[in-house]
Amino acid sequence: MSIKRYGVEGGKGTGGQHLPFARAVEADGWLYVSGQVPMVNGEVITGNVVAQSHQAIRNLLAILAEAGYTPEHVVRCGVWLDDPRDFSSFNTVFKEYFGENPPARACVVSSMVVDCKVEIDCIAYKSPSA
């Protein structure tokens, strides 16, 4: 089995804190992307759930692209929302990125570790020979 880790050399969290995990890990065609929050340069962006959802998904897609995957390769997403009233707004944003090829998905309401409204992770797959 071949395992490749992305982003272990120094991912940064709020306040420049070093994060002790990989942004993503690839194993035999499977890519597991760690939870992404609406962060830019180590700081959570301000804004409502729509703005924060766009940023969190863009962060997720950037990691997919770095590993050579596209949204069509995503087979499952996990979503955490801070407020259940944001479910419909999040779905509208999610559909913009995954509407043509929607993955399986779970969505729960949870307190966030950082001060944000949304977090998203995913599992993607492409044939190792692709």
Backbone as XML, in Angstrom:
<?xml version="1.0"?>
<chain id="A" units="angstrom">
  <residue number="1" name="MET">
    <atom name="N" x="0.840" y="-1.164" z="0.000"/>
    <atom name="CA" x="0.000" y="0.000" z="0.000"/>
    <atom name="C" x="0.891" y="1.235" z="0.000"/>
  </residue>
  <residue number="2" name="SER">
    <atom name="N" x="0.494" y="2.211" z="-0.775"/>
    <atom name="CA" x="1.207" y="3.478" z="-0.861"/>
    <atom name="C" x="0.424" y="4.549" z="-0.096"/>
  </residue>
  <residue number="3" name="ILE">
    <atom name="N" x="1.100" y="5.268" z="0.799"/>
    <atom name="CA" x="0.457" y="6.343" z="1.569"/>
    <atom name="C" x="1.230" y="7.633" z="1.342"/>
  </residue>
  <residue number="4" name="LYS">
    <atom name="N" x="0.504" y="8.693" z="1.025"/>
    <atom name="CA" x="1.103" y="10.013" z="0.838"/>
    <atom name="C" x="0.345" y="11.004" z="1.706"/>
  </residue>
  <residue number="5" name="ARG">
    <atom name="N" x="1.088" y="11.834" z="2.426"/>
    <atom name="CA" x="0.485" y="12.828" z="3.316"/>
    <atom name="C" x="0.707" y="14.222" z="2.758"/>
  </residue>
  <residue number="6" name="TYR">
    <atom name="N" x="-0.328" y="15.044" z="2.816"/>
    <atom name="CA" x="-0.260" y="16.419" z="2.341"/>
    <atom name="C" x="-0.368" y="17.363" z="3.537"/>
  </residue>
  <residue number="7" name="GLY">
    <atom name="N" x="0.535" y="18.335" z="3.593"/>
    <atom name="CA" x="0.414" y="19.389" z="4.585"/>
    <atom name="C" x="0.881" y="19.049" z="5.985"/>
  </residue>
  <residue number="8" name="VAL">
    <atom name="N" x="1.769" y="18.091" z="6.152"/>
    <atom name="CA" x="2.250" y="17.778" z="7.497"/>
    <atom name="C" x="3.431" y="18.659" z="7.887"/>
  </residue>
  <residue number="9" name="GLU">
    <atom name="N" x="3.967" y="19.423" z="6.935"/>
    <atom name="CA" x="5.165" y="20.212" z="7.197"/>
    <atom name="C" x="4.887" y="21.487" z="7.975"/>
  </residue>
  <residue number="10" name="GLY">
    <atom name="N" x="3.645" y="21.765" z="8.290"/>
    <atom name="CA" x="3.409" y="22.956" z="9.090"/>
    <atom name="C" x="2.101" y="23.645" z="8.813"/>
  </residue>
  <residue number="11" name="GLY">
    <atom name="N" x="1.006" y="22.916" z="8.781"/>
    <atom name="CA" x="-0.290" y="23.560" z="8.650"/>
    <atom name="C" x="-0.505" y="24.518" z="9.809"/>
  </residue>
  <residue number="12" name="LYS">
    <atom name="N" x="-1.175" y="25.626" z="9.541"/>
    <atom name="CA" x="-1.374" y="26.644" z="10.562"/>
    <atom name="C" x="-2.850" y="26.825" z="10.885"/>
  </residue>
  <residue number="13" name="GLY">
    <atom name="N" x="-3.144" y="26.951" z="12.167"/>
    <atom name="CA" x="-4.491" y="27.227" z="12.641"/>
    <atom name="C" x="-4.589" y="28.661" z="13.125"/>
  </residue>
  <residue number="14" name="THR">
    <atom name="N" x="-5.617" y="28.957" z="13.878"/>
    <atom name="CA" x="-5.816" y="30.308" z="14.384"/>
    <atom name="C" x="-4.610" y="30.752" z="15.195"/>
  </residue>
  <residue number="15" name="GLY">
    <atom name="N" x="-4.245" y="32.010" z="15.007"/>
    <atom name="CA" x="-3.108" y="32.567" z="15.726"/>
    <atom name="C" x="-1.771" y="31.988" z="15.307"/>
  </residue>
  <residue number="16" name="GLY">
    <atom name="N" x="-1.717" y="31.303" z="14.154"/>
    <atom name="CA" x="-0.472" y="30.722" z="13.667"/>
    <atom name="C" x="-0.083" y="29.422" z="14.349"/>
  </residue>
  <residue number="17" name="GLN">
    <atom name="N" x="-0.988" y="28.860" z="15.128"/>
    <atom name="CA" x="-0.735" y="27.610" z="15.848"/>
    <atom name="C" x="-0.466" y="26.472" z="14.858"/>
  </residue>
  <residue number="18" name="HIS">
    <atom name="N" x="0.602" y="25.693" z="15.120"/>
    <atom name="CA" x="0.907" y="24.539" z="14.274"/>
    <atom name="C" x="-0.154" y="23.459" z="14.515"/>
  </residue>
  <residue number="19" name="LEU">
    <atom name="N" x="-0.702" y="22.916" z="13.445"/>
    <atom name="CA" x="-1.720" y="21.873" z="13.556"/>
    <atom name="C" x="-1.049" y="20.508" z="13.427"/>
  </residue>
  <residue number="20" name="PRO">
    <atom name="N" x="-1.280" y="19.607" z="14.381"/>
    <atom name="CA" x="-0.559" y="18.335" z="14.420"/>
    <atom name="C" x="-1.180" y="17.217" z="13.587"/>
  </residue>
  <residue number="21" name="PHE">
    <atom name="N" x="-1.687" y="17.559" z="12.409"/>
    <atom name="CA" x="-2.273" y="16.538" z="11.536"/>
    <atom name="C" x="-2.103" y="16.962" z="10.087"/>
  </residue>
  <residue number="22" name="ALA">
    <atom name="N" x="-2.211" y="15.999" z="9.187"/>
    <atom name="CA" x="-2.099" y="16.266" z="7.756"/>
    <atom name="C" x="-3.376" y="16.913" z="7.237"/>
  </residue>
  <residue number="23" name="ARG">
    <atom name="N" x="-3.237" y="17.778" z="6.242"/>
    <atom name="CA" x="-4.425" y="18.340" z="5.581"/>
    <atom name="C" x="-5.180" y="17.228" z="4.868"/>
  </residue>
  <residue number="24" name="ALA">
    <atom name="N" x="-4.427" y="16.245" z="4.346"/>
    <atom name="CA" x="-5.043" y="15.109" z="3.644"/>
    <atom name="C" x="-4.060" y="13.948" z="3.636"/>
  </residue>
  <residue number="25" name="VAL">
    <atom name="N" x="-4.619" y="12.745" z="3.519"/>
    <atom name="CA" x="-3.812" y="11.535" z="3.394"/>
    <atom name="C" x="-4.401" y="10.705" z="2.260"/>
  </residue>
  <residue number="26" name="GLU">
    <atom name="N" x="-3.520" y="10.267" z="1.351"/>
    <atom name="CA" x="-3.928" y="9.456" z="0.202"/>
    <atom name="C" x="-3.404" y="8.040" z="0.388"/>
  </residue>
  <residue number="27" name="ALA">
    <atom name="N" x="-4.277" y="7.065" z="0.154"/>
    <atom name="CA" x="-3.886" y="5.659" z="0.265"/>
    <atom name="C" x="-4.597" y="4.858" z="-0.817"/>
  </residue>
  <residue number="28" name="ASP">
    <atom name="N" x="-3.823" y="4.336" z="-1.762"/>
    <atom name="CA" x="-4.352" y="3.470" z="-2.824"/>
    <atom name="C" x="-5.574" y="4.052" z="-3.530"/>
  </residue>
  <residue number="29" name="GLY">
    <atom name="N" x="-5.502" y="5.309" z="-3.902"/>
    <atom name="CA" x="-6.585" y="5.951" z="-4.657"/>
    <atom name="C" x="-7.603" y="6.680" z="-3.798"/>
  </residue>
  <residue number="30" name="TRP">
    <atom name="N" x="-7.590" y="6.429" z="-2.496"/>
    <atom name="CA" x="-8.507" y="7.100" z="-1.575"/>
    <atom name="C" x="-7.817" y="8.321" z="-0.995"/>
  </residue>
  <residue number="31" name="LEU">
    <atom name="N" x="-8.525" y="9.439" z="-0.946"/>
    <atom name="CA" x="-8.005" y="10.657" z="-0.348"/>
    <atom name="C" x="-8.936" y="11.076" z="0.781"/>
  </residue>
  <residue number="32" name="TYR">
    <atom name="N" x="-8.369" y="11.200" z="1.976"/>
    <atom name="CA" x="-9.111" y="11.615" z="3.163"/>
    <atom name="C" x="-8.679" y="13.037" z="3.495"/>
  </residue>
  <residue number="33" name="VAL">
    <atom name="N" x="-9.589" y="13.990" z="3.326"/>
    <atom name="CA" x="-9.269" y="15.398" z="3.566"/>
    <atom name="C" x="-9.772" y="15.787" z="4.949"/>
  </residue>
  <residue number="34" name="SER">
    <atom name="N" x="-8.873" y="16.342" z="5.754"/>
    <atom name="CA" x="-9.231" y="16.795" z="7.099"/>
    <atom name="C" x="-10.261" y="17.913" z="7.037"/>
  </residue>
  <residue number="35" name="GLY">
    <atom name="N" x="-10.973" y="18.089" z="8.141"/>
    <atom name="CA" x="-11.994" y="19.117" z="8.223"/>
    <atom name="C" x="-11.451" y="20.495" z="7.902"/>
  </residue>
  <residue number="36" name="GLN">
    <atom name="N" x="-12.180" y="21.209" z="7.050"/>
    <atom name="CA" x="-11.784" y="22.546" z="6.638"/>
    <atom name="C" x="-12.791" y="23.560" z="7.158"/>
  </residue>
  <residue number="37" name="VAL">
    <atom name="N" x="-12.254" y="24.606" z="7.747"/>
    <atom name="CA" x="-13.080" y="25.707" z="8.232"/>
    <atom name="C" x="-12.817" y="26.916" z="7.338"/>
  </residue>
  <residue number="38" name="PRO">
    <atom name="N" x="-13.598" y="27.975" z="7.488"/>
    <atom name="CA" x="-13.442" y="29.149" z="6.613"/>
    <atom name="C" x="-12.259" y="30.023" z="7.024"/>
  </residue>
  <residue number="39" name="MET">
    <atom name="N" x="-11.059" y="29.482" z="6.861"/>
    <atom name="CA" x="-9.849" y="30.164" z="7.275"/>
    <atom name="C" x="-9.042" y="30.624" z="6.074"/>
  </residue>
  <residue number="40" name="VAL">
    <atom name="N" x="-8.460" y="31.797" z="6.187"/>
    <atom name="CA" x="-7.509" y="32.301" z="5.202"/>
    <atom name="C" x="-6.303" y="32.803" z="5.985"/>
  </residue>
  <residue number="41" name="ASN">
    <atom name="N" x="-5.126" y="32.325" z="5.627"/>
    <atom name="CA" x="-3.892" y="32.725" z="6.312"/>
    <atom name="C" x="-3.982" y="32.549" z="7.831"/>
  </residue>
  <residue number="42" name="GLY">
    <atom name="N" x="-4.576" y="31.462" z="8.273"/>
    <atom name="CA" x="-4.624" y="31.143" z="9.687"/>
    <atom name="C" x="-5.678" y="31.874" z="10.496"/>
  </residue>
  <residue number="43" name="GLU">
    <atom name="N" x="-6.549" y="32.620" z="9.830"/>
    <atom name="CA" x="-7.602" y="33.345" z="10.545"/>
    <atom name="C" x="-8.958" y="33.051" z="9.910"/>
  </residue>
  <residue number="44" name="VAL">
    <atom name="N" x="-9.975" y="32.844" z="10.748"/>
    <atom name="CA" x="-11.332" y="32.615" z="10.269"/>
    <atom name="C" x="-11.862" y="33.915" z="9.664"/>
  </residue>
  <residue number="45" name="ILE">
    <atom name="N" x="-12.440" y="33.799" z="8.465"/>
    <atom name="CA" x="-12.998" y="34.996" z="7.835"/>
    <atom name="C" x="-14.273" y="35.411" z="8.569"/>
  </residue>
  <residue number="46" name="THR">
    <atom name="N" x="-14.583" y="36.685" z="8.487"/>
    <atom name="CA" x="-15.844" y="37.169" z="9.047"/>
    <atom name="C" x="-16.929" y="36.942" z="8.009"/>
  </residue>
  <residue number="47" name="GLY">
    <atom name="N" x="-18.164" y="36.970" z="8.443"/>
    <atom name="CA" x="-19.263" y="36.828" z="7.507"/>
    <atom name="C" x="-20.269" y="35.798" z="7.960"/>
  </residue>
  <residue number="48" name="ASN">
    <atom name="N" x="-21.347" y="35.752" z="7.221"/>
    <atom name="CA" x="-22.431" y="34.820" z="7.543"/>
    <atom name="C" x="-22.080" y="33.417" z="7.065"/>
  </residue>
  <residue number="49" name="VAL">
    <atom name="N" x="-23.013" y="32.497" z="7.259"/>
    <atom name="CA" x="-22.744" y="31.100" z="6.904"/>
    <atom name="C" x="-22.516" y="30.931" z="5.403"/>
  </residue>
  <residue number="50" name="VAL">
    <atom name="N" x="-23.113" y="31.768" z="4.575"/>
    <atom name="CA" x="-22.903" y="31.658" z="3.132"/>
    <atom name="C" x="-21.447" y="31.969" z="2.800"/>
  </residue>
  <residue number="51" name="ALA">
    <atom name="N" x="-20.938" y="33.092" z="3.279"/>
    <atom name="CA" x="-19.545" y="33.464" z="3.011"/>
    <atom name="C" x="-18.592" y="32.422" z="3.594"/>
  </residue>
  <residue number="52" name="GLN">
    <atom name="N" x="-18.871" y="31.987" z="4.828"/>
    <atom name="CA" x="-17.992" y="31.009" z="5.460"/>
    <atom name="C" x="-18.063" y="29.646" z="4.770"/>
  </residue>
  <residue number="53" name="SER">
    <atom name="N" x="-19.221" y="29.260" z="4.275"/>
    <atom name="CA" x="-19.353" y="27.979" z="3.560"/>
    <atom name="C" x="-18.558" y="28.001" z="2.266"/>
  </residue>
  <residue number="54" name="HIS">
    <atom name="N" x="-18.654" y="29.109" z="1.525"/>
    <atom name="CA" x="-17.865" y="29.232" z="0.292"/>
    <atom name="C" x="-16.379" y="29.060" z="0.601"/>
  </residue>
  <residue number="55" name="GLN">
    <atom name="N" x="-15.884" y="29.729" z="1.649"/>
    <atom name="CA" x="-14.453" y="29.662" z="1.958"/>
    <atom name="C" x="-14.047" y="28.269" z="2.408"/>
  </residue>
  <residue number="56" name="ALA">
    <atom name="N" x="-14.841" y="27.637" z="3.261"/>
    <atom name="CA" x="-14.504" y="26.291" z="3.730"/>
    <atom name="C" x="-14.458" y="25.309" z="2.559"/>
  </residue>
  <residue number="57" name="ILE">
    <atom name="N" x="-15.416" y="25.403" z="1.646"/>
    <atom name="CA" x="-15.434" y="24.505" z="0.483"/>
    <atom name="C" x="-14.278" y="24.827" z="-0.454"/>
  </residue>
  <residue number="58" name="ARG">
    <atom name="N" x="-13.960" y="26.101" z="-0.655"/>
    <atom name="CA" x="-12.792" y="26.456" z="-1.487"/>
    <atom name="C" x="-11.511" y="25.884" z="-0.877"/>
  </residue>
  <residue number="59" name="ASN">
    <atom name="N" x="-11.394" y="25.929" z="0.442"/>
    <atom name="CA" x="-10.219" y="25.343" z="1.093"/>
    <atom name="C" x="-10.154" y="23.839" z="0.830"/>
  </residue>
  <residue number="60" name="LEU">
    <atom name="N" x="-11.296" y="23.168" z="0.931"/>
    <atom name="CA" x="-11.384" y="21.739" z="0.661"/>
    <atom name="C" x="-10.983" y="21.432" z="-0.787"/>
  </residue>
  <residue number="61" name="LEU">
    <atom name="N" x="-11.524" y="22.205" z="-1.725"/>
    <atom name="CA" x="-11.236" y="21.982" z="-3.145"/>
    <atom name="C" x="-9.762" y="22.232" z="-3.472"/>
  </residue>
  <residue number="62" name="ALA">
    <atom name="N" x="-9.138" y="23.186" z="-2.783"/>
    <atom name="CA" x="-7.718" y="23.468" z="-3.016"/>
    <atom name="C" x="-6.865" y="22.260" z="-2.615"/>
  </residue>
  <residue number="63" name="ILE">
    <atom name="N" x="-7.230" y="21.617" z="-1.523"/>
    <atom name="CA" x="-6.495" y="20.422" z="-1.099"/>
    <atom name="C" x="-6.727" y="19.285" z="-2.082"/>
  </residue>
  <residue number="64" name="LEU">
    <atom name="N" x="-7.968" y="19.116" z="-2.529"/>
    <atom name="CA" x="-8.252" y="18.104" z="-3.550"/>
    <atom name="C" x="-7.385" y="18.345" z="-4.784"/>
  </residue>
  <residue number="65" name="ALA">
    <atom name="N" x="-7.336" y="19.581" z="-5.258"/>
    <atom name="CA" x="-6.563" y="19.907" z="-6.457"/>
    <atom name="C" x="-5.076" y="19.647" z="-6.243"/>
  </residue>
  <residue number="66" name="GLU">
    <atom name="N" x="-4.565" y="20.003" z="-5.079"/>
    <atom name="CA" x="-3.155" y="19.762" z="-4.761"/>
    <atom name="C" x="-2.814" y="18.275" z="-4.887"/>
  </residue>
  <residue number="67" name="ALA">
    <atom name="N" x="-3.761" y="17.423" z="-4.521"/>
    <atom name="CA" x="-3.550" y="15.974" z="-4.586"/>
    <atom name="C" x="-3.944" y="15.383" z="-5.941"/>
  </residue>
  <residue number="68" name="GLY">
    <atom name="N" x="-4.431" y="16.225" z="-6.871"/>
    <atom name="CA" x="-4.794" y="15.732" z="-8.200"/>
    <atom name="C" x="-6.203" y="15.188" z="-8.310"/>
  </residue>
  <residue number="69" name="TYR">
    <atom name="N" x="-7.081" y="15.602" z="-7.414"/>
    <atom name="CA" x="-8.481" y="15.165" z="-7.417"/>
    <atom name="C" x="-9.375" y="16.347" z="-7.777"/>
  </residue>
  <residue number="70" name="THR">
    <atom name="N" x="-10.604" y="16.050" z="-8.197"/>
    <atom name="CA" x="-11.591" y="17.071" z="-8.533"/>
    <atom name="C" x="-12.864" y="16.822" z="-7.713"/>
  </residue>
  <residue number="71" name="PRO">
    <atom name="N" x="-13.807" y="17.749" z="-7.737"/>
    <atom name="CA" x="-15.064" y="17.511" z="-7.011"/>
    <atom name="C" x="-15.775" y="16.231" z="-7.446"/>
  </residue>
  <residue number="72" name="GLU">
    <atom name="N" x="-15.594" y="15.817" z="-8.700"/>
    <atom name="CA" x="-16.243" y="14.596" z="-9.184"/>
    <atom name="C" x="-15.706" y="13.346" z="-8.500"/>
  </residue>
  <residue number="73" name="HIS">
    <atom name="N" x="-14.520" y="13.431" z="-7.909"/>
    <atom name="CA" x="-13.932" y="12.292" z="-7.212"/>
    <atom name="C" x="-14.449" y="12.149" z="-5.778"/>
  </residue>
  <residue number="74" name="VAL">
    <atom name="N" x="-15.146" y="13.153" z="-5.262"/>
    <atom name="CA" x="-15.603" y="13.128" z="-3.871"/>
    <atom name="C" x="-16.763" y="12.141" z="-3.731"/>
  </residue>
  <residue number="75" name="VAL">
    <atom name="N" x="-16.595" y="11.175" z="-2.836"/>
    <atom name="CA" x="-17.648" y="10.176" z="-2.624"/>
    <atom name="C" x="-18.465" y="10.438" z="-1.358"/>
  </residue>
  <residue number="76" name="ARG">
    <atom name="N" x="-17.886" y="11.180" z="-0.406"/>
    <atom name="CA" x="-18.614" y="11.473" z="0.831"/>
    <atom name="C" x="-18.074" y="12.735" z="1.470"/>
  </residue>
  <residue number="77" name="CYS">
    <atom name="N" x="-18.976" y="13.535" z="2.020"/>
    <atom name="CA" x="-18.606" y="14.715" z="2.807"/>
    <atom name="C" x="-19.226" y="14.609" z="4.189"/>
  </residue>
  <residue number="78" name="GLY">
    <atom name="N" x="-18.541" y="15.148" z="5.151"/>
    <atom name="CA" x="-19.084" y="15.332" z="6.491"/>
    <atom name="C" x="-19.166" y="16.834" z="6.738"/>
  </residue>
  <residue number="79" name="VAL">
    <atom name="N" x="-20.276" y="17.289" z="7.275"/>
    <atom name="CA" x="-20.484" y="18.720" z="7.490"/>
    <atom name="C" x="-20.914" y="18.944" z="8.935"/>
  </residue>
  <residue number="80" name="TRP">
    <atom name="N" x="-20.338" y="19.960" z="9.542"/>
    <atom name="CA" x="-20.729" y="20.390" z="10.880"/>
    <atom name="C" x="-21.188" y="21.834" z="10.781"/>
  </residue>
  <residue number="81" name="LEU">
    <atom name="N" x="-22.382" y="22.094" z="11.262"/>
    <atom name="CA" x="-22.923" y="23.452" z="11.306"/>
    <atom name="C" x="-23.071" y="23.873" z="12.758"/>
  </residue>
  <residue number="82" name="ASP">
    <atom name="N" x="-22.773" y="25.124" z="13.019"/>
    <atom name="CA" x="-22.919" y="25.671" z="14.364"/>
    <atom name="C" x="-24.386" y="25.915" z="14.715"/>
  </residue>
  <residue number="83" name="ASP">
    <atom name="N" x="-25.208" y="26.205" z="13.705"/>
    <atom name="CA" x="-26.609" y="26.584" z="13.925"/>
    <atom name="C" x="-27.493" y="25.812" z="12.943"/>
  </residue>
  <residue number="84" name="PRO">
    <atom name="N" x="-28.475" y="25.060" z="13.434"/>
    <atom name="CA" x="-29.320" y="24.273" z="12.520"/>
    <atom name="C" x="-30.108" y="25.148" z="11.544"/>
  </residue>
  <residue number="85" name="ARG">
    <atom name="N" x="-30.301" y="26.401" z="11.866"/>
    <atom name="CA" x="-31.022" y="27.298" z="10.951"/>
    <atom name="C" x="-30.223" y="27.604" z="9.702"/>
  </residue>
  <residue number="86" name="ASP">
    <atom name="N" x="-28.943" y="27.264" z="9.691"/>
    <atom name="CA" x="-28.085" y="27.510" z="8.526"/>
    <atom name="C" x="-28.112" y="26.371" z="7.505"/>
  </residue>
  <residue number="87" name="PHE">
    <atom name="N" x="-28.861" y="25.308" z="7.785"/>
    <atom name="CA" x="-28.873" y="24.126" z="6.920"/>
    <atom name="C" x="-29.256" y="24.459" z="5.478"/>
  </residue>
  <residue number="88" name="SER">
    <atom name="N" x="-30.320" y="25.186" z="5.283"/>
    <atom name="CA" x="-30.774" y="25.522" z="3.928"/>
    <atom name="C" x="-29.758" y="26.397" z="3.194"/>
  </residue>
  <residue number="89" name="SER">
    <atom name="N" x="-29.221" y="27.386" z="3.877"/>
    <atom name="CA" x="-28.215" y="28.262" z="3.248"/>
    <atom name="C" x="-26.973" y="27.475" z="2.874"/>
  </residue>
  <residue number="90" name="PHE">
    <atom name="N" x="-26.543" y="26.581" z="3.759"/>
    <atom name="CA" x="-25.383" y="25.756" z="3.442"/>
    <atom name="C" x="-25.664" y="24.888" z="2.217"/>
  </residue>
  <residue number="91" name="ASN">
    <atom name="N" x="-26.843" y="24.278" z="2.158"/>
    <atom name="CA" x="-27.186" y="23.428" z="1.017"/>
    <atom name="C" x="-27.119" y="24.187" z="-0.299"/>
  </residue>
  <residue number="92" name="THR">
    <atom name="N" x="-27.537" y="25.439" z="-0.300"/>
    <atom name="CA" x="-27.492" y="26.262" z="-1.510"/>
    <atom name="C" x="-26.046" y="26.429" z="-1.981"/>
  </residue>
  <residue number="93" name="VAL">
    <atom name="N" x="-25.147" y="26.711" z="-1.052"/>
    <atom name="CA" x="-23.730" y="26.860" z="-1.396"/>
    <atom name="C" x="-23.152" y="25.521" z="-1.833"/>
  </residue>
  <residue number="94" name="PHE">
    <atom name="N" x="-23.419" y="24.472" z="-1.090"/>
    <atom name="CA" x="-22.908" y="23.135" z="-1.393"/>
    <atom name="C" x="-23.285" y="22.724" z="-2.818"/>
  </residue>
  <residue number="95" name="LYS">
    <atom name="N" x="-24.514" y="23.013" z="-3.197"/>
    <atom name="CA" x="-25.013" y="22.642" z="-4.523"/>
    <atom name="C" x="-24.221" y="23.350" z="-5.633"/>
  </residue>
  <residue number="96" name="GLU">
    <atom name="N" x="-23.739" y="24.558" z="-5.369"/>
    <atom name="CA" x="-22.943" y="25.281" z="-6.376"/>
    <atom name="C" x="-21.662" y="24.516" z="-6.724"/>
  </residue>
  <residue number="97" name="TYR">
    <atom name="N" x="-21.106" y="23.808" z="-5.771"/>
    <atom name="CA" x="-19.843" y="23.098" z="-5.981"/>
    <atom name="C" x="-20.029" y="21.624" z="-6.337"/>
  </residue>
  <residue number="98" name="PHE">
    <atom name="N" x="-21.096" y="21.009" z="-5.839"/>
    <atom name="CA" x="-21.275" y="19.570" z="-5.994"/>
    <atom name="C" x="-22.600" y="19.191" z="-6.649"/>
  </residue>
  <residue number="99" name="GLY">
    <atom name="N" x="-23.334" y="20.142" z="-7.205"/>
    <atom name="CA" x="-24.671" y="19.894" z="-7.739"/>
    <atom name="C" x="-24.746" y="18.871" z="-8.845"/>
  </residue>
  <residue number="100" name="GLU">
    <atom name="N" x="-23.766" y="18.855" z="-9.722"/>
    <atom name="CA" x="-23.789" y="17.929" z="-10.859"/>
    <atom name="C" x="-23.460" y="16.502" z="-10.445"/>
  </residue>
  <residue number="101" name="ASN">
    <atom name="N" x="-22.587" y="16.364" z="-9.481"/>
    <atom name="CA" x="-22.123" y="15.046" z="-9.032"/>
    <atom name="C" x="-22.134" y="15.002" z="-7.503"/>
  </residue>
  <residue number="102" name="PRO">
    <atom name="N" x="-23.314" y="15.030" z="-6.888"/>
    <atom name="CA" x="-23.342" y="15.113" z="-5.426"/>
    <atom name="C" x="-22.813" y="13.849" z="-4.753"/>
  </residue>
  <residue number="103" name="PRO">
    <atom name="N" x="-21.969" y="14.049" z="-3.737"/>
    <atom name="CA" x="-21.490" y="12.908" z="-2.968"/>
    <atom name="C" x="-22.507" y="12.523" z="-1.900"/>
  </residue>
  <residue number="104" name="ALA">
    <atom name="N" x="-22.281" y="11.385" z="-1.274"/>
    <atom name="CA" x="-23.028" y="11.063" z="-0.053"/>
    <atom name="C" x="-22.598" y="12.097" z="0.986"/>
  </residue>
  <residue number="105" name="ARG">
    <atom name="N" x="-23.461" y="12.342" z="1.980"/>
    <atom name="CA" x="-23.128" y="13.392" z="2.937"/>
    <atom name="C" x="-23.833" y="13.194" z="4.259"/>
  </residue>
  <residue number="106" name="ALA">
    <atom name="N" x="-23.168" y="13.564" z="5.330"/>
    <atom name="CA" x="-23.786" y="13.660" z="6.646"/>
    <atom name="C" x="-23.636" y="15.101" z="7.093"/>
  </residue>
  <residue number="107" name="CYS">
    <atom name="N" x="-24.629" y="15.597" z="7.809"/>
    <atom name="CA" x="-24.577" y="16.963" z="8.320"/>
    <atom name="C" x="-25.120" y="16.952" z="9.742"/>
  </residue>
  <residue number="108" name="VAL">
    <atom name="N" x="-24.335" y="17.493" z="10.656"/>
    <atom name="CA" x="-24.741" y="17.542" z="12.055"/>
    <atom name="C" x="-24.555" y="18.951" z="12.603"/>
  </residue>
  <residue number="109" name="VAL">
    <atom name="N" x="-25.226" y="19.216" z="13.697"/>
    <atom name="CA" x="-25.036" y="20.471" z="14.418"/>
    <atom name="C" x="-24.080" y="20.188" z="15.562"/>
  </residue>
  <residue number="110" name="SER">
    <atom name="N" x="-23.097" y="21.064" z="15.703"/>
    <atom name="CA" x="-22.071" y="20.846" z="16.711"/>
    <atom name="C" x="-21.435" y="22.168" z="17.104"/>
  </residue>
  <residue number="111" name="SER">
    <atom name="N" x="-20.974" y="22.247" z="18.328"/>
    <atom name="CA" x="-20.131" y="23.373" z="18.722"/>
    <atom name="C" x="-18.813" y="23.232" z="17.973"/>
  </residue>
  <residue number="112" name="MET">
    <atom name="N" x="-18.252" y="24.348" z="17.553"/>
    <atom name="CA" x="-17.001" y="24.318" z="16.803"/>
    <atom name="C" x="-15.815" y="24.555" z="17.726"/>
  </residue>
  <residue number="113" name="VAL">
    <atom name="N" x="-14.684" y="23.982" z="17.366"/>
    <atom name="CA" x="-13.464" y="24.175" z="18.128"/>
    <atom name="C" x="-12.908" y="25.584" z="17.889"/>
  </residue>
  <residue number="114" name="VAL">
    <atom name="N" x="-13.083" y="26.089" z="16.674"/>
    <atom name="CA" x="-12.720" y="27.472" z="16.371"/>
    <atom name="C" x="-14.009" y="28.260" z="16.187"/>
  </residue>
  <residue number="115" name="ASP">
    <atom name="N" x="-13.921" y="29.563" z="16.250"/>
    <atom name="CA" x="-15.100" y="30.419" z="16.177"/>
    <atom name="C" x="-15.549" y="30.587" z="14.722"/>
  </residue>
  <residue number="116" name="CYS">
    <atom name="N" x="-16.311" y="29.600" z="14.236"/>
    <atom name="CA" x="-16.817" y="29.654" z="12.868"/>
    <atom name="C" x="-18.196" y="29.011" z="12.828"/>
  </residue>
  <residue number="117" name="LYS">
    <atom name="N" x="-18.820" y="29.077" z="11.666"/>
    <atom name="CA" x="-20.183" y="28.587" z="11.504"/>
    <atom name="C" x="-20.258" y="27.224" z="10.810"/>
  </residue>
  <residue number="118" name="VAL">
    <atom name="N" x="-19.153" y="26.787" z="10.174"/>
    <atom name="CA" x="-19.207" y="25.567" z="9.372"/>
    <atom name="C" x="-17.826" y="24.906" z="9.286"/>
  </residue>
  <residue number="119" name="GLU">
    <atom name="N" x="-17.837" y="23.586" z="9.186"/>
    <atom name="CA" x="-16.637" y="22.804" z="8.903"/>
    <atom name="C" x="-17.052" y="21.689" z="7.948"/>
  </residue>
  <residue number="120" name="ILE">
    <atom name="N" x="-16.153" y="21.330" z="7.029"/>
    <atom name="CA" x="-16.458" y="20.278" z="6.065"/>
    <atom name="C" x="-15.211" y="19.441" z="5.813"/>
  </residue>
  <residue number="121" name="ASP">
    <atom name="N" x="-15.396" y="18.116" z="5.742"/>
    <atom name="CA" x="-14.317" y="17.221" z="5.339"/>
    <atom name="C" x="-14.826" y="16.357" z="4.191"/>
  </residue>
  <residue number="122" name="CYS">
    <atom name="N" x="-13.948" y="15.543" z="3.622"/>
    <atom name="CA" x="-14.423" y="14.650" z="2.563"/>
    <atom name="C" x="-13.510" y="13.454" z="2.397"/>
  </residue>
  <residue number="123" name="ILE">
    <atom name="N" x="-14.057" y="12.481" z="1.701"/>
    <atom name="CA" x="-13.324" y="11.320" z="1.230"/>
    <atom name="C" x="-13.508" y="11.289" z="-0.285"/>
  </residue>
  <residue number="124" name="ALA">
    <atom name="N" x="-12.417" y="11.162" z="-1.013"/>
    <atom name="CA" x="-12.481" y="11.123" z="-2.470"/>
    <atom name="C" x="-11.776" y="9.848" z="-2.947"/>
  </residue>
  <residue number="125" name="TYR">
    <atom name="N" x="-12.121" y="9.434" z="-4.167"/>
    <atom name="CA" x="-11.496" y="8.244" z="-4.738"/>
    <atom name="C" x="-11.273" y="8.440" z="-6.232"/>
  </residue>
  <residue number="126" name="LYS">
    <atom name="N" x="-10.117" y="7.987" z="-6.671"/>
    <atom name="CA" x="-9.859" y="7.819" z="-8.110"/>
    <atom name="C" x="-8.960" y="6.624" z="-8.263"/>
  </residue>
  <residue number="127" name="SER">
    <atom name="N" x="-9.116" y="5.928" z="-9.339"/>
    <atom name="CA" x="-8.319" y="4.733" z="-9.590"/>
    <atom name="C" x="-6.839" y="5.097" z="-9.540"/>
  </residue>
  <residue number="128" name="PRO">
    <atom name="N" x="-6.033" y="4.340" z="-8.803"/>
    <atom name="CA" x="-4.601" y="4.651" z="-8.725"/>
    <atom name="C" x="-3.911" y="4.676" z="-10.082"/>
  </residue>
  <residue number="129" name="SER">
    <atom name="N" x="-4.488" y="4.039" z="-11.066"/>
    <atom name="CA" x="-3.882" y="4.036" z="-12.407"/>
    <atom name="C" x="-4.327" y="5.242" z="-13.224"/>
  </residue>
  <residue number="130" name="ALA">
    <atom name="N" x="-5.274" y="6.061" z="-12.681"/>
    <atom name="CA" x="-5.767" y="7.216" z="-13.457"/>
    <atom name="C" x="-4.775" y="8.342" z="-13.453"/>
  </residue>
</chain>
